[in-house]
Amino acid sequence: MTLLGLAAILLQFIGTLFVWFDTERISYAIQPGRAVLTDDPKWKAWRYNKSKLGFALLFMGILLQAVYLFAASERQTELRPEFILAIATVILAGVTAWMACETRSTAKTATKALALEQMPILGFRDLKTQTTSGMPTTLESIRVGIELFNAGRVPVKFKVKSVSVALANQLASTGEFASSGGRVLPGASTIFWHSTLTFKPPLSTFPANGNARFDYEYSDESGGQLQSITEKVTYTVSPTQSGFYVNWLHVD
């Protein structure tokens, strides 16, 4: 075997190893039913994330092998085994190039899917209220709560920056809270209550219109992918036989 033939085999072997290592990394990350750890130091070794280099070496090795086999056929047009093998090798090189493109496309899709799987998603779900009524039908106080729902697949940490609540031209706003945040598990929700808004004298004109503004930020548990959100809700309070009914509209 000449040096050219040996080099072709060596390039194909090394290229195949690089492709195999990266395939192992991707296969590990996209297994269903298991948390994905993209920051695992195991996958930061030099031999991983080298699929491009692997396919390039593999393709070069196949082309070198084709050149070697063509040279071995001594430029004869008769169907000698070396000539047939050379043609097959060229076809294999084309197939390998096509596989490289398809694998790269699949890897990009898998990467995007992983990013979506690990993206924290926290948003407004409902407006909660607690009211205190007087006699006759009057509203003495109202307490407004913002329900936040974790629609993602990873736990989310959140921190409230400010909340303001207004009803019937009376405003309560604060940026200091006894508890300014917390942690919400996937598929779960939490309610952040604002301080009680008291009316003096009690509110007697209905329906009464109000609004709430809620500024908060959230991230994954490591503090990454930080998002700052402002929620705005308008609501209307109307009296009923059993108390008060609140109808709300999420405007932002």
Buried (B, 14 or more C-beta within 10 A) or exposed (E): EEEBBEBBBEBBEBBBBBBEBBBEBBEBBBEEEEEBEEEEEEBEEEBBBBBBBBBBBBBBBBBBBBBBBBBBBEEEEEEEEBBEBBBEBBEBBEEBBEBBEEBEEEBEEBBEEBEEBBBBBBBBBBBBBEBBBBEEBBBBBBBBBBBBBBBBBBBBBBBBBBBBBBBBEBEBEEEEBEEBBEEBEEEEBBEBBBBBBBBEEBBBEBEBEBBBBBBBBBBBEEEEBEBEBEBBBBBBBEBEEEEBBBEBEBEE
